[in-house]
């Protein structure tokens, strides 16, 4: 029988994962600073991230419509087709997470998120646990299929979800456990439980967003995590598959899924970094544009990377402005000569 226990997250053998999670924590701290400097830019990014997330999370499940219809639905147009109803439901669920500050990770929330995405397409099962067993299937190019994973039996779902939540609450109170890593472990276990007849994948991604919020990471509000996952969908399913092997016997290895999600998170911060650079450079003077790129960068950036972003500005001008910023103590120089990188002073 599956037992939920996240105490292993305190173990020192997770050094490689912890190094990656510490890097994410560092860029997350920088993001919070950037938000204060570029509040209007973050607001614009939020609008785009919402649309990207709705499109991507549904696309992962093969649900979609035209870009024109997506825009119309976001502007209030009535959903007509089955897919459009699914899309509108995900939009409502995302909006619920983004606008409510006091959402608890509990059974009510899990059921409510499922209700929002399924209420118009399957009202009889929306917000209700499955009434029969379901399977996670693997499909092959020759048209054949096989069962990739047997989720928890339907009669055991209420108890499994309760034990999952209790283990999460217990681990959440332990200062020695990374809340970021805990979030990904919770999502993997939820996916293996597979408590609903349909919509489990979409609910798992909504829970990812909510759990990250609770852990202090709001990157999903400004860059679509779902969009990044969709870009690496094969690797996403491969990580879920590897980490679910031996799950029922408490022998599964969370590290495959954790590492994949940490990489997705880092890509989100890099995407945010690029977007900040693009949106803050408009109409700025040359020196201001160079300064803006370095100060808005979440990671150390090189002279040549700046040159690639500002092809109309000479290397000499970039070098002069970087030297001026370093001399004034406004930014920090890491390394020397061609290997030098620059980052905003904390």
C-alpha positions as CSV (number, residue, x, y, z in Angstrom):
1,X,0.0,0.0,0.0
2,X,1.3,3.5,-0.9
3,X,2.5,5.6,2.0
4,X,3.1,9.3,1.6
5,X,6.2,10.5,3.4
6,X,8.4,13.5,2.3
7,X,11.0,13.3,5.0
8,X,13.5,12.1,2.4
9,X,13.7,15.7,1.2
10,X,15.9,16.4,4.2
11,X,18.6,13.9,3.1
12,X,22.0,15.3,2.1
13,X,22.3,12.9,-0.9
14,X,20.1,15.3,-2.8
15,X,23.0,17.8,-3.2
16,X,22.7,18.1,-7.0
17,X,19.0,18.7,-6.9
18,X,19.5,21.2,-4.0
19,X,22.1,23.1,-6.0
20,X,19.7,23.5,-8.8
21,X,16.8,24.5,-6.5
22,X,19.1,27.0,-4.8
23,X,19.8,28.6,-8.2
24,X,16.0,28.8,-8.8
25,X,15.6,30.4,-5.3
26,X,18.3,33.0,-6.2
27,X,16.7,34.0,-9.5
28,X,13.3,34.1,-7.8
29,X,14.6,36.6,-5.3
30,X,15.9,38.8,-8.1
31,X,12.5,38.5,-9.8
32,X,10.9,40.0,-6.7
33,X,13.2,43.0,-6.9
34,X,12.6,43.5,-10.7
35,X,8.8,43.5,-10.0
36,X,9.2,46.6,-7.9
37,X,11.2,48.3,-10.6
38,X,9.1,47.3,-13.6
39,X,5.6,46.9,-12.2
40,X,3.9,48.0,-15.5
41,X,5.9,45.5,-17.5
42,X,5.0,42.7,-15.2
43,X,1.3,43.5,-15.7
44,X,1.7,43.2,-19.4
45,X,3.5,39.9,-19.0
46,X,0.7,38.6,-16.8
47,X,-1.9,39.1,-19.5
48,X,0.2,37.1,-22.0
49,X,1.0,34.4,-19.6
50,X,-2.6,33.7,-18.9
51,X,-3.4,33.2,-22.6
52,X,-0.3,31.1,-23.1
53,X,-1.1,28.9,-20.1
54,X,-4.7,28.2,-21.2
55,X,-3.6,27.3,-24.7
56,X,-0.6,25.2,-23.6
57,X,-2.2,23.1,-20.8
58,X,-5.1,22.2,-23.0
59,X,-2.8,21.5,-26.0
60,X,-0.9,19.0,-23.9
61,X,-4.2,17.0,-23.7
62,X,-5.0,17.5,-27.4
63,X,-7.6,20.2,-26.7
64,X,-7.5,23.3,-28.9
65,X,-9.1,25.9,-31.2
66,X,-8.0,28.7,-33.4
67,X,-6.0,31.6,-32.0
68,X,-8.8,33.9,-33.1
69,X,-11.3,32.0,-31.1
70,X,-9.0,32.0,-28.1
71,X,-8.8,35.8,-28.2
72,X,-12.6,36.0,-28.5
73,X,-13.2,33.7,-25.6
74,X,-10.8,35.8,-23.4
75,X,-12.8,38.9,-24.4
76,X,-16.0,37.2,-23.2
77,X,-17.3,35.3,-26.2
78,X,-19.4,32.3,-25.4
79,X,-17.8,28.9,-25.7
80,X,-19.5,26.9,-28.4
81,X,-17.6,23.6,-29.0
82,X,-16.6,21.0,-26.4
83,X,-12.9,22.0,-26.7
84,X,-13.8,25.7,-26.2
85,X,-15.7,24.8,-23.1
86,X,-12.7,23.0,-21.8
87,X,-10.5,26.1,-22.6
88,X,-12.9,28.5,-20.9
89,X,-13.0,26.3,-17.8
90,X,-9.2,26.3,-17.5
91,X,-9.2,30.1,-17.9
92,X,-11.7,30.4,-15.0
93,X,-9.6,28.0,-12.9
94,X,-6.4,30.0,-13.6
95,X,-8.1,33.2,-12.8
96,X,-9.3,31.8,-9.5
97,X,-5.7,30.9,-8.5
98,X,-4.3,34.2,-9.7
99,X,-6.9,36.4,-7.9
100,X,-7.5,34.6,-4.6
101,X,-4.8,35.1,-2.0
102,X,-6.1,32.7,0.7
103,X,-6.6,29.5,-1.2
104,X,-5.6,26.4,0.9
105,X,-4.3,23.3,-0.7
106,X,-7.0,20.9,0.5
107,X,-9.6,18.5,-0.8
108,X,-12.2,21.3,-1.4
109,X,-9.7,23.2,-3.6
110,X,-8.7,20.2,-5.6
111,X,-12.4,19.3,-6.3
112,X,-13.2,22.9,-7.1
113,X,-10.4,23.3,-9.6
114,X,-11.7,20.1,-11.3
115,X,-15.3,21.5,-11.2
116,X,-14.2,24.7,-12.9
117,X,-12.6,22.9,-15.9
118,X,-15.3,20.2,-16.3
119,X,-18.6,21.9,-15.3
120,X,-19.6,22.7,-18.8
121,X,-18.5,19.5,-20.5
122,X,-19.2,16.8,-17.9
123,X,-21.3,18.3,-15.1
124,X,-22.2,14.9,-13.7
125,X,-18.5,14.2,-12.9
126,X,-17.2,17.8,-12.4
127,X,-15.7,18.1,-8.9
128,X,-16.4,14.5,-8.1
129,X,-13.9,11.6,-7.7
130,X,-14.0,8.9,-10.3
131,X,-16.6,6.2,-9.8
132,X,-14.7,3.5,-11.6
133,X,-11.0,2.6,-12.3
134,X,-9.1,4.5,-15.0
135,X,-5.7,3.9,-16.5
136,X,-2.9,6.0,-17.8
137,X,-2.4,4.8,-21.4
138,X,0.6,4.7,-23.7
139,X,-0.1,5.0,-27.4
140,X,2.1,3.8,-30.2
141,X,2.6,4.9,-33.8
142,X,1.2,1.6,-35.2
143,X,-2.1,2.3,-33.4
144,X,-1.6,-0.1,-30.5
145,X,-1.7,0.9,-26.9
146,X,-0.8,-0.4,-23.5
147,X,-1.4,0.5,-19.9
148,X,1.5,2.6,-18.7
149,X,0.4,3.0,-15.2
150,X,-2.4,1.8,-12.9
151,X,-3.6,4.7,-10.7
152,X,-5.2,4.2,-7.3
153,X,-8.4,2.2,-7.4
154,X,-11.5,4.4,-7.3
155,X,-12.6,3.1,-3.8
156,X,-9.2,4.1,-2.4
157,X,-9.1,7.6,-3.8
158,X,-10.6,9.6,-0.8
159,X,-8.2,8.0,1.6
160,X,-5.2,8.4,-0.7
161,X,-6.0,12.1,-1.2
162,X,-6.4,12.6,2.5
163,X,-3.0,10.9,3.3
164,X,-1.4,12.9,0.5
165,X,-2.6,16.2,2.0
166,X,-1.6,15.2,5.6
167,X,1.9,14.3,4.4
168,X,2.1,17.6,2.6
169,X,0.9,19.6,5.7
170,X,3.4,17.7,7.8
171,X,6.3,18.4,5.5
172,X,5.3,22.1,4.9
173,X,5.9,22.7,8.6
174,X,9.5,21.4,8.5
175,X,12.0,24.1,7.9
176,X,14.6,21.5,6.7
177,X,12.4,20.6,3.7
178,X,12.5,22.7,0.5
179,X,9.0,23.9,-0.3
180,X,9.9,24.0,-3.9
181,X,10.9,20.4,-4.1
182,X,7.9,19.5,-1.9
183,X,5.6,21.1,-4.5
184,X,6.8,18.8,-7.3
185,X,6.6,15.7,-5.1
186,X,3.0,16.5,-4.3
187,X,2.1,17.0,-8.0
188,X,3.7,13.6,-8.9
189,X,1.8,11.8,-6.2
190,X,-1.5,13.5,-7.2
191,X,-0.9,12.4,-10.8
192,X,-0.3,8.8,-9.7
193,X,-3.5,8.8,-7.6
194,X,-5.4,10.1,-10.7
195,X,-8.5,10.8,-8.7
196,X,-10.8,12.0,-11.4
197,X,-12.4,10.4,-14.5
198,X,-10.9,13.1,-16.7
199,X,-8.9,16.3,-16.3
200,X,-6.2,15.0,-14.0
201,X,-3.4,16.4,-16.0
202,X,-4.9,19.9,-16.2
203,X,-5.7,19.8,-12.5
204,X,-2.1,18.7,-11.7
205,X,-0.7,21.7,-13.6
206,X,-3.1,24.1,-11.8
207,X,-2.0,22.6,-8.5
208,X,1.6,23.1,-9.6
209,X,0.9,26.8,-10.0
210,X,-0.9,27.0,-6.6
211,X,1.7,25.1,-4.8
212,X,4.5,27.3,-6.2
213,X,2.5,30.3,-5.0
214,X,2.3,28.8,-1.5
215,X,6.1,28.2,-1.6
216,X,6.8,31.8,-2.6
217,X,7.3,31.4,-6.3
218,X,4.9,33.4,-8.5
219,X,6.8,33.0,-11.8
220,X,3.8,31.2,-13.3
221,X,1.9,34.5,-13.1
222,X,4.2,36.1,-15.6
223,X,5.6,33.3,-17.7
224,X,3.5,30.3,-18.6
225,X,4.8,27.2,-17.0
226,X,2.4,25.1,-19.0
227,X,3.8,26.6,-22.2
228,X,7.3,25.5,-21.2
229,X,6.1,22.0,-20.4
230,X,4.3,21.8,-23.7
231,X,7.5,22.7,-25.5
232,X,9.1,19.6,-23.9
233,X,6.0,17.4,-23.7
234,X,7.8,14.1,-24.5
235,X,10.4,14.8,-21.7
236,X,7.5,15.7,-19.4
237,X,5.8,12.4,-19.8
238,X,9.1,10.5,-19.7
239,X,9.9,12.1,-16.3
240,X,6.5,11.3,-15.0
241,X,6.8,7.8,-16.2
242,X,10.3,7.2,-14.7
243,X,9.3,8.7,-11.3
244,X,6.1,6.6,-11.1
245,X,7.9,3.2,-11.5
246,X,7.4,1.3,-8.2
247,X,5.1,4.0,-6.9
248,X,2.5,1.6,-5.4
249,X,5.3,-0.2,-3.4
250,X,6.9,3.0,-2.1
251,X,10.0,2.4,-4.4
252,X,9.5,5.3,-6.8
253,X,12.3,7.9,-7.5
254,X,11.0,11.4,-7.5
255,X,14.3,12.9,-8.8
256,X,13.4,12.5,-12.5
257,X,10.3,14.6,-12.2
258,X,11.9,17.1,-9.7
259,X,14.9,17.7,-12.0
260,X,12.6,18.1,-15.1
261,X,10.4,20.7,-13.3
262,X,13.4,22.6,-11.9
263,X,14.7,22.9,-15.5
264,X,11.3,24.1,-16.6
265,X,11.3,26.6,-13.8
266,X,14.8,27.9,-14.8
267,X,13.6,28.2,-18.4
268,X,10.7,30.3,-17.2
269,X,13.0,32.7,-15.5
270,X,15.2,32.9,-18.6
271,X,12.1,33.7,-20.6
272,X,11.1,36.4,-18.1
273,X,14.6,37.8,-18.4
274,X,14.3,38.1,-22.2
275,X,10.8,39.6,-22.0
276,X,11.9,42.2,-19.4
277,X,14.8,43.1,-21.7
278,X,12.5,43.5,-24.7
279,X,9.8,45.5,-23.0
280,X,12.0,47.9,-21.0
281,X,14.2,48.9,-24.0
282,X,11.7,50.6,-26.1
283,X,12.5,54.2,-26.8
284,X,15.4,54.2,-24.4
285,X,18.8,55.9,-25.2
286,X,21.8,53.6,-25.8
287,X,23.3,53.9,-22.3
288,X,19.9,53.4,-20.7
289,X,19.2,50.3,-22.9
290,X,22.5,48.8,-21.8
291,X,21.9,49.6,-18.2
292,X,18.4,48.2,-18.4
293,X,19.5,44.9,-19.8
294,X,22.1,44.3,-17.0
295,X,19.8,45.5,-14.2
296,X,16.8,43.5,-15.4
297,X,18.8,40.3,-15.9
298,X,18.1,37.5,-13.5
299,X,21.4,35.8,-14.3
300,X,24.9,37.1,-15.0
301,X,25.1,38.3,-18.6
302,X,28.1,38.7,-20.9
303,X,29.1,41.6,-23.1
304,X,28.5,39.6,-26.2
305,X,25.0,38.6,-25.0
306,X,24.2,42.2,-24.6
307,X,25.6,42.9,-28.1
308,X,23.2,40.2,-29.5
309,X,20.3,41.9,-27.8
310,X,21.4,45.4,-29.0
311,X,22.9,44.8,-32.5
312,X,22.7,48.6,-33.3
313,X,25.1,49.5,-30.4
314,X,28.8,49.2,-30.8
315,X,30.9,46.9,-28.6
316,X,33.0,49.9,-27.5
317,X,29.8,51.7,-26.3
318,X,28.7,48.6,-24.4
319,X,32.2,48.2,-22.8
320,X,32.3,51.9,-21.8
321,X,28.8,51.7,-20.1
322,X,29.6,48.5,-18.3
323,X,32.8,49.9,-17.0
324,X,30.9,53.0,-15.8
325,X,28.3,50.9,-14.0
326,X,31.0,48.7,-12.4
327,X,33.0,51.7,-11.3
328,X,30.0,53.3,-9.7
329,X,29.2,50.1,-7.8
330,X,25.8,49.8,-9.6
331,X,26.6,46.4,-11.0
332,X,29.0,43.6,-10.2
333,X,31.6,42.1,-12.6
334,X,32.2,38.4,-12.4
335,X,35.3,37.0,-14.1
336,X,37.7,38.7,-16.4
337,X,38.3,39.6,-20.1
338,X,36.2,37.5,-22.5
339,X,34.7,35.4,-19.7
340,X,33.4,38.4,-17.8
341,X,29.7,38.5,-16.9
342,X,27.7,41.2,-15.2
343,X,24.8,41.2,-12.8
344,X,22.9,43.8,-10.9
345,X,24.1,44.5,-7.4
346,X,21.8,42.9,-4.8
